[in-house]
Amino acid sequence: MTDESVKRVLMPKIIDKKKIKKKIIHSALDVFSNKGYHEAKVSEIAKKVGMGKGTLYEYFKSKGEIFSACIDLIFSDVDKMVMENINKNDSPSIKLKKVLEGYKKVFFSYPRHYFNVIIEFWNEGIREKNFINLKNIYREFSDKIKEIVLEGIIRGEFNKDINPKTVASTVLAFMDGIMLQWIIESESINLSMRIDGFFDALLRGIQRR
């Protein structure tokens, strides 16, 4: 055996923990979307990843922590897709349009069964506040929309009498509602038409006359 081969044998194997955690999360998304949070088992997730249950617990302490990581991944991707095309020089109206265009992109970027996990998130976020902070996630999205609306008021593009918080709540309620409709009747719903129609109606309601 050469000195080089001895070094290769003796050197510890480098483990990319970040890559393994990401693999666990994506495997868990499949399990949660098919089984639901309560029916899903950590052993099933471990099997899908190709590791032992004990090894998986070296990366996540509990099923709740895995589920929370899945939600973080989804909403991180959603935030990126919704906000990535917004330019600081865009008008507030264009920024709002790009928010909704980005949300439209979300529907075509994820496998449809992943949206089942978001439904589970709503359920568990209400029941299990210890590992999912539903309020914080919605507040982050709401604050970004409120900022755009407030800019529109300051620049004289939007009616000064509108309430930015109310507008943000309306946009978020529409996003949740259209997602639920799409899950229920994706074959018959014209997603682009409904999102564009909502934007037109929203703009008519908030633009300065």
N, C-alpha and C positions, 0 to 999 in steps of 0.2 A: 504494500500500500504506500503510495507516494505521500509526501508532506501535504500536498494540496488536497488529496482525497481525505486525509486524516482531519484536516481543518474543516472540510465540509461536513464530516460525520459529527465532529465535536461541537460545531457552531450551533447554537439554539435556533430553532425555526422561528422566523419572524412572522408574527400573526398580525394581520391588518384588522384590528378590532372594529374600526369604523365601518369597514366593508362588510364584516360579518354581522354587525348590528343592523346595517341597512338590509341585508339579506333576510334577517329574522323579521324585520318590519314588513317587508314585501310579502313574505310567506304568511305572516300573521294577517295581513289584509285579506288574503284569499280565504283563510280559515274563518275569520270574523264575518266576512261578507256572505259566506255560505252557511255558517252555523249560528251566527248571532253571538253576542258577547257572552251570555250566560251558558250557552251550550258548548261553546268552544273550549277546548282543553289545551293546556300548555304542552302536553305530550304530543298532541296533534300538530302543533306548530313546530315543535322540535323535530318530529318525524319528517315534516315537509322540508325543513331546512337541511336535514340530514345530519343531525347531531343528537346527543343524548339530552334528556330533560335536565339532568344535573348541570350539564355544560351550558345549556341555555340560561340557567339561573345565574351564571357567572356574568351575564350581560344585562339581564333584567331581573329585578327582585320579585316581580309578581305579574300575573296576567293583566292586572289593571295598569301597571307601568308599561307593558307592551302595547296595550290598547291606546294609552295616552300618547305613546310615541307614534303610533299609526295616525292618530288625529293631527299631531304636530306636523307630520310629513305632508298630509293632505292639505292642511290649511296654509302651510308654508308654500306649497306649489300653487294653491289658489291665489294667494297674495301676490306671488311672483307673476302669474299669468294675468291677473287683473290690473296690476300696477306697472308692469314692465314697459309698456309702450307710451306711458304718459310722459310728456315733455314739460318742463317747468314753464316754457314759453307758450304752451297751448292755452287757449281760452278756457274758462271754467266749463262752458258748455261742451267743448271738445273733450275735456278731461272726464266729464261724466259719461260721455258717449264711449270713451275708451275703457272706462271701468266696466260698463255693460258688455262691450265687445270682448273684453278679456274674460268676463264671466261666461260668455257664450263659448269661448275657446275651451273652458274647463270641461264642458260636457263632452266635447269631442276628443279630449286628451286622455281621459280616464276610461278604463273598462267599465261598462255599465254596472256590473255587480259591486264595484267599489262604492257606489253611492248608497248601497245598503249599510255600509259602515257608518256613513254620515247620519243615517236614520238612527242607528244604534247610538251614535254619539249624542244625538238630541235626547234620547231616552236616558242614557247613563249620565249625561251632563246634568240633567234635572235631579236624578236620584242619587248619584254618587259624586257629590261635589268635592270629595276629598282628593280625587285624582284627576278630575277634569274640571277646569275652571271655565265654564261656558260663558260666564259674564265677561271675563277678560278677552276671550277670543272675539266676541261680538263687539266689545268696546274698541278694540284695535281697528276693526274694519269701519265702524261707525265714525271714529275720530278722523279717519282719512277722508271720508265722504263729507263730513261736516266742514273740514278744512277747505275743500273745493267749493262748497256752497258759500261759505263765508267770504272767500276770495271773490266769488261772483257778485255778492252783495256790495262789497267794498269797491269793486271796479264798475259798479252800476249796470252790470249785465243781468243780475237777478233782482227781483222785487225786494226792497228793503224790509218789507213786513213779514217775509217768510221766516220760519224758524229752522235753522240749519239742522238741529237735532231731529226735528220732525221729518225733514226731507231724508236724512240719513236712515231713520227708522223705516220710512216708506220704501226706500231702495232695498234695504236688507230684508224686509218682509216680502218684497217681490221676489228677490233672489231665492229665498227659502221656498216660497210658494211655487215658483216656476220649476224648481228642482223636484219638488214632490209631484207635480203634475207630470213632469217628464218621466219620472220613475214609474208612475201608474200607467201612463198612456203614451209611451215614447214613440210608438209606431204611428200614432195619429196626430201628434202635436207638431206644429210648425214652430220650432224653437226660435229661429231667426225672426220670423214675423212677429211673434209675441214679445220678444225682447225689444225689437225696434219700435213696436207699437207703444210699449210702456215708456220708452225714452221720449218719443214724440209727445205723449200725454204729459209726462213729467215736465218737459221743457216748456210746454204751453202754460203749465200751472205756475212755474217759478220765474219765467222770464219777465223782465221789466217791460211794461207797456208804455 
